Amino acid sequence: MSIQSHLVELERRHQALEREIHGEQIHPSASDVKLRELKRKKLHLKQEIEKLKIQTVSSALH
């Protein structure tokens, strides 16, 4: 899998988590534990996306 396709997949998963978090937040009996876990996963994906973007730019410059 190329870096670009991996990046696209991570961004797709990030958006899916965003939708899931939103769905949990509007649900009257939302679990704080589940929301925290979803947000943690989303943050981890965001960090991975940023790391790949930096690697891509760095590779392009060399």
N, CA, C and O atoms as a printed pandas DataFrame, in Angstrom:
     atom_number atom_name residue_name chain_id  residue_number  x_coord  y_coord  z_coord
0              1         N          MET        A               1    0.853   -1.172    0.000
1              2        CA          MET        A               1    0.000    0.000    0.000
2              3         C          MET        A               1    0.898    1.233    0.000
3              4         O          MET        A               1    1.819    1.345    0.809
4              5         N          SER        A               2    0.620    2.145   -0.906
5              6        CA          SER        A               2    1.408    3.371   -0.974
6              7         C          SER        A               2    1.057    4.281    0.205
7              8         O          SER        A               2    0.017    4.127    0.846
8              9         N          ILE        A               3    1.943    5.219    0.468
9             10        CA          ILE        A               3    1.704    6.169    1.556
10            11         C          ILE        A               3    0.426    6.955    1.286
11            12         O          ILE        A               3   -0.365    7.202    2.196
12            13         N          GLN        A               4    0.233    7.344    0.035
13            14        CA          GLN        A               4   -0.950    8.135   -0.313
14            15         C          GLN        A               4   -2.244    7.355   -0.078
15            16         O          GLN        A               4   -3.203    7.902    0.466
16            17         N          SER        A               5   -2.281    6.090   -0.480
17            18        CA          SER        A               5   -3.495    5.306   -0.271
18            19         C          SER        A               5   -3.711    5.024    1.216
19            20         O          SER        A               5   -4.850    4.962    1.680
20            21         N          HIS        A               6   -2.628    4.854    1.953
21            22        CA          HIS        A               6   -2.734    4.663    3.399
22            23         C          HIS        A               6   -3.284    5.935    4.049
23            24         O          HIS        A               6   -4.116    5.869    4.954
24            25         N          LEU        A               7   -2.820    7.068    3.588
25            26        CA          LEU        A               7   -3.294    8.353    4.093
26            27         C          LEU        A               7   -4.788    8.531    3.821
27            28         O          LEU        A               7   -5.530    8.989    4.690
28            29         N          VAL        A               8   -5.218    8.173    2.634
29            30        CA          VAL        A               8   -6.643    8.267    2.280
30            31         C          VAL        A               8   -7.475    7.362    3.194
31            32         O          VAL        A               8   -8.544    7.762    3.654
32            33         N          GLU        A               9   -6.997    6.165    3.453
33            34        CA          GLU        A               9   -7.711    5.231    4.325
34            35         C          GLU        A               9   -7.787    5.757    5.757
35            36         O          GLU        A               9   -8.831    5.656    6.400
36            37         N          LEU        A              10   -6.692    6.315    6.256
37            38        CA          LEU        A              10   -6.715    6.886    7.604
38            39         C          LEU        A              10   -7.692    8.055    7.695
39            40         O          LEU        A              10   -8.402    8.193    8.690
40            41         N          GLU        A              11   -7.731    8.890    6.673
41            42        CA          GLU        A              11   -8.658   10.022    6.661
42            43         C          GLU        A              11  -10.110    9.538    6.599
43            44         O          GLU        A              11  -10.995   10.138    7.209
44            45         N          ARG        A              12  -10.348    8.455    5.862
45            46        CA          ARG        A              12  -11.691    7.880    5.799
46            47         C          ARG        A              12  -12.112    7.367    7.174
47            48         O          ARG        A              12  -13.243    7.592    7.606
48            49         N          ARG        A              13  -11.207    6.682    7.856
49            50        CA          ARG        A              13  -11.507    6.169    9.195
50            51         C          ARG        A              13  -11.704    7.306   10.193
51            52         O          ARG        A              13  -12.541    7.205   11.090
52            53         N          HIS        A              14  -10.941    8.382   10.043
53            54        CA          HIS        A              14  -11.067    9.559   10.906
54            55         C          HIS        A              14  -12.461   10.168   10.753
55            56         O          HIS        A              14  -13.102   10.514   11.745
56            57         N          GLN        A              15  -12.923   10.295    9.524
57            58        CA          GLN        A              15  -14.259   10.837    9.275
58            59         C          GLN        A              15  -15.356    9.921    9.834
59            60         O          GLN        A              15  -16.352   10.400   10.375
60            61         N          ALA        A              16  -15.167    8.608    9.702
61            62        CA          ALA        A              16  -16.134    7.651   10.240
62            63         C          ALA        A              16  -16.226    7.790   11.762
63            64         O          ALA        A              16  -17.317    7.738   12.329
64            65         N          LEU        A              17  -15.092    7.966   12.411
65            66        CA          LEU        A              17  -15.099    8.174   13.862
66            67         C          LEU        A              17  -15.786    9.489   14.216
67            68         O          LEU        A              17  -16.510    9.560   15.209
68            69         N          GLU        A              18  -15.567   10.517   13.423
69            70        CA          GLU        A              18  -16.226   11.805   13.650
70            71         C          GLU        A              18  -17.747   11.635   13.622
71            72         O          GLU        A              18  -18.457   12.168   14.474
72            73         N          ARG        A              19  -18.232   10.889   12.636
73            74        CA          ARG        A              19  -19.682   10.642   12.544
74            75         C          ARG        A              19  -20.173    9.817   13.734
75            76         O          ARG        A              19  -21.245   10.088   14.275
76            77         N          GLU        A              20  -19.404    8.826   14.136
77            78        CA          GLU        A              20  -19.795    7.991   15.271
78            79         C          GLU        A              20  -19.822    8.801   16.564
79            80         O          GLU        A              20  -20.732    8.639   17.377
80            81         N          ILE        A              21  -18.841    9.664   16.758
81            82        CA          ILE        A              21  -18.808   10.526   17.941
82            83         C          ILE        A              21  -20.027   11.437   17.953
83            84         O          ILE        A              21  -20.684   11.596   18.982
84            85         N          HIS        A              22  -20.321   12.026   16.814
85            86        CA          HIS        A              22  -21.493   12.915   16.723
86            87         C          HIS        A              22  -22.765   12.145   17.075
87            88         O          HIS        A              22  -23.613   12.646   17.813
88            89         N          GLY        A              23  -22.895   10.933   16.549
89            90        CA          GLY        A              23  -24.065   10.109   16.850
90            91         C          GLY        A              23  -24.177    9.800   18.333
91            92         O          GLY        A              23  -25.276    9.818   18.888
92            93         N          GLU        A              24  -23.070    9.520   18.973
93            94        CA          GLU        A              24  -23.066    9.244   20.411
94            95         C          GLU        A              24  -23.440   10.492   21.206
95            96         O          GLU        A              24  -24.172   10.410   22.193
96            97         N          GLN        A              25  -22.936   11.644   20.775
97            98        CA          GLN        A              25  -23.189   12.878   21.517
98            99         C          GLN        A              25  -24.656   13.287   21.488
99           100         O          GLN        A              25  -25.154   13.867   22.453
100          101         N          ILE        A              26  -25.346   12.998   20.410
101          102        CA          ILE        A              26  -26.755   13.390   20.338
102          103         C          ILE        A              26  -27.680   12.336   20.943
103          104         O          ILE        A              26  -28.871   12.584   21.132
104          105         N          HIS        A              27  -27.135   11.173   21.244
105          106        CA          HIS        A              27  -27.926   10.105   21.854
106          107         C          HIS        A              27  -28.135   10.438   23.331
107          108         O          HIS        A              27  -27.177   10.763   24.031
108          109         N          PRO        A              28  -29.371   10.362   23.807
109          110        CA          PRO        A              28  -29.651   10.764   25.195
110          111         C          PRO        A              28  -28.893    9.960   26.256
111          112         O          PRO        A              28  -28.578   10.490   27.322
112          113         N          SER        A              29  -28.603    8.711   25.978
113          114        CA          SER        A              29  -27.919    7.893   26.988
114          115         C          SER        A              29  -26.477    7.596   26.576
115          116         O          SER        A              29  -25.988    6.480   26.753
116          117         N          ALA        A              30  -25.811    8.595   26.031
117          118        CA          ALA        A              30  -24.433    8.431   25.570
118          119         C          ALA        A              30  -23.520    8.053   26.736
119          120         O          ALA        A              30  -23.632    8.594   27.837
120          121         N          SER        A              31  -22.637    7.132   26.474
121          122        CA          SER        A              31  -21.682    6.690   27.475
122          123         C          SER        A              31  -20.430    7.565   27.419
123          124         O          SER        A              31  -19.800    7.705   26.371
124          125         N          ASP        A              32  -20.083    8.148   28.564
125          126        CA          ASP        A              32  -18.874    8.975   28.626
126          127         C          ASP        A              32  -17.631    8.147   28.320
127          128         O          ASP        A              32  -16.696    8.629   27.680
128          129         N          VAL        A              33  -17.628    6.920   28.774
129          130        CA          VAL        A              33  -16.484    6.040   28.538
130          131         C          VAL        A              33  -16.328    5.762   27.049
131          132         O          VAL        A              33  -15.220    5.816   26.515
132          133         N          LYS        A              34  -17.440    5.465   26.379
133          134        CA          LYS        A              34  -17.384    5.190   24.939
134          135         C          LYS        A              34  -16.953    6.436   24.169
135          136         O          LYS        A              34  -16.141    6.349   23.249
136          137         N          LEU        A              35  -17.495    7.587   24.544
137          138        CA          LEU        A              35  -17.110    8.835   23.872
138          139         C          LEU        A              35  -15.624    9.116   24.045
139          140         O          LEU        A              35  -14.947    9.511   23.096
140          141         N          ARG        A              36  -15.119    8.912   25.254
141          142        CA          ARG        A              36  -13.695    9.120   25.505
142          143         C          ARG        A              36  -12.844    8.199   24.650
143          144         O          ARG        A              36  -11.828    8.622   24.099
144          145         N          GLU        A              37  -13.255    6.938   24.534
145          146        CA          GLU        A              37  -12.509    5.965   23.733
146          147         C          GLU        A              37  -12.540    6.342   22.246
147          148         O          GLU        A              37  -11.517    6.265   21.566
148          149         N          LEU        A              38  -13.703    6.744   21.748
149          150        CA          LEU        A              38  -13.821    7.159   20.349
150          151         C          LEU        A              38  -12.946    8.380   20.064
151          152         O          LEU        A              38  -12.272    8.447   19.036
152          153         N          LYS        A              39  -12.966    9.331   20.974
153          154        CA          LYS        A              39  -12.160   10.541   20.797
154          155         C          LYS        A              39  -10.670   10.221   20.851
155          156         O          LYS        A              39   -9.874   10.822   20.130
156          157         N          ARG        A              40  -10.295    9.276   21.705
157          158        CA          ARG        A              40   -8.893    8.868   21.787
158          159         C          ARG        A              40   -8.459    8.228   20.470
159          160         O          ARG        A              40   -7.369    8.507   19.969
160          161         N          LYS        A              41   -9.314    7.367   19.909
161          162        CA          LYS        A              41   -9.009    6.728   18.622
162          163         C          LYS        A              41   -8.899    7.773   17.519
163          164         O          LYS        A              41   -8.009    7.704   16.671
164          165         N          LYS        A              42   -9.810    8.737   17.537
165          166        CA          LYS        A              42   -9.804    9.791   16.525
166          167         C          LYS        A              42   -8.518   10.622   16.620
167          168         O          LYS        A              42   -7.917   10.955   15.599
168          169         N          LEU        A              43   -8.103   10.954   17.836
169          170        CA          LEU        A              43   -6.871   11.714   18.032
170          171         C          LEU        A              43   -5.667   10.911   17.541
171          172         O          LEU        A              43   -4.773   11.459   16.896
172          173         N          HIS        A              44   -5.647    9.627   17.845
173          174        CA          HIS        A              44   -4.540    8.775   17.395
174          175         C          HIS        A              44   -4.461    8.770   15.860
175          176         O          HIS        A              44   -3.376    8.867   15.287
176          177         N          LEU        A              45   -5.624    8.655   15.206
177          178        CA          LEU        A              45   -5.640    8.680   13.740
178          179         C          LEU        A              45   -5.156   10.028   13.215
179          180         O          LEU        A              45   -4.402   10.086   12.244
180          181         N          LYS        A              46   -5.588   11.108   13.858
181          182        CA          LYS        A              46   -5.161   12.445   13.430
182          183         C          LYS        A              46   -3.641   12.573   13.527
183          184         O          LYS        A              46   -3.001   13.118   12.627
184          185         N          GLN        A              47   -3.071   12.074   14.613
185          186        CA          GLN        A              47   -1.618   12.136   14.788
186          187         C          GLN        A              47   -0.912   11.304   13.721
187          188         O          GLN        A              47    0.120   11.721   13.195
188          189         N          GLU        A              48   -1.453   10.140   13.402
189          190        CA          GLU        A              48   -0.872    9.277   12.369
190          191         C          GLU        A              48   -0.958    9.950   10.997
191          192         O          GLU        A              48   -0.020    9.874   10.203
192          193         N          ILE        A              49   -2.081   10.607   10.727
193          194        CA          ILE        A              49   -2.255   11.323    9.463
194          195         C          ILE        A              49   -1.218   12.436    9.347
195          196         O          ILE        A              49   -0.577   12.585    8.306
196          197         N          GLU        A              50   -1.055   13.213   10.408
197          198        CA          GLU        A              50   -0.079   14.306   10.395
198          199         C          GLU        A              50    1.336   13.772   10.190
199          200         O          GLU        A              50    2.123   14.360    9.448
200          201         N          LYS        A              51    1.657   12.668   10.841
201          202        CA          LYS        A              51    2.991   12.076   10.696
202          203         C          LYS        A              51    3.229   11.647    9.244
203          204         O          LYS        A              51    4.310   11.877    8.702
204          205         N          LEU        A              52    2.233   11.031    8.620
205          206        CA          LEU        A              52    2.375   10.607    7.224
206          207         C          LEU        A              52    2.492   11.801    6.284
207          208         O          LEU        A              52    3.259   11.764    5.321
208          209         N          LYS        A              53    1.737   12.852    6.560
209          210        CA          LYS        A              53    1.823   14.049    5.725
210          211         C          LYS        A              53    3.223   14.655    5.798
211          212         O          LYS        A              53    3.778   15.074    4.782
212          213         N          ILE        A              54    3.784   14.699    6.987
213          214        CA          ILE        A              54    5.143   15.229    7.151
214          215         C          ILE        A              54    6.145   14.347    6.407
215          216         O          ILE        A              54    7.054   14.857    5.752
216          217         N          GLN        A              55    5.982   13.025    6.505
217          218        CA          GLN        A              55    6.869   12.104    5.792
218          219         C          GLN        A              55    6.757   12.296    4.295
219          220         O          GLN        A              55    7.764   12.254    3.589
220          221         N          THR        A              56    5.542   12.507    3.796
221          222        CA          THR        A              56    5.323   12.694    2.368
222          223         C          THR        A              56    6.011   13.959    1.884
223          224         O          THR        A              56    6.677   13.950    0.849
224          225         N          VAL        A              57    5.852   15.043    2.626
225          226        CA          VAL        A              57    6.490   16.307    2.249
226          227         C          VAL        A              57    8.009   16.171    2.331
227          228         O          VAL        A              57    8.735   16.635    1.451
228          229         N          SER        A              58    8.471   15.535    3.389
229          230        CA          SER        A              58    9.915   15.348    3.559
230          231         C          SER        A              58   10.513   14.512    2.418
231          232         O          SER        A              58   11.594   14.815    1.913
232          233         N          SER        A              59    9.801   13.470    2.028
233          234        CA          SER        A              59   10.273   12.615    0.920
234          235         C          SER        A              59   10.297   13.373   -0.402
235          236         O          SER        A              59   11.184   13.173   -1.231
236          237         N          ALA        A              60    9.311   14.244   -0.584
237          238        CA          ALA        A              60    9.236   15.017   -1.824
238          239         C          ALA        A              60   10.393   16.021   -1.924
239          240         O          ALA        A              60   10.851   16.347   -3.019
240          241         N          LEU        A              61   10.852   16.498   -0.776
241          242        CA          LEU        A              61   11.937   17.489   -0.775
242          243         C          LEU        A              61   13.313   16.875   -0.986
243          244         O          LEU        A              61   14.253   17.572   -1.369
244          245         N          HIS        A              62   13.439   15.570   -0.737
245          246        CA          HIS        A              62   14.752   14.926   -0.871
246          247         C          HIS        A              62   14.901   14.195   -2.153
247          248         O          HIS        A              62   15.950   13.603   -2.407
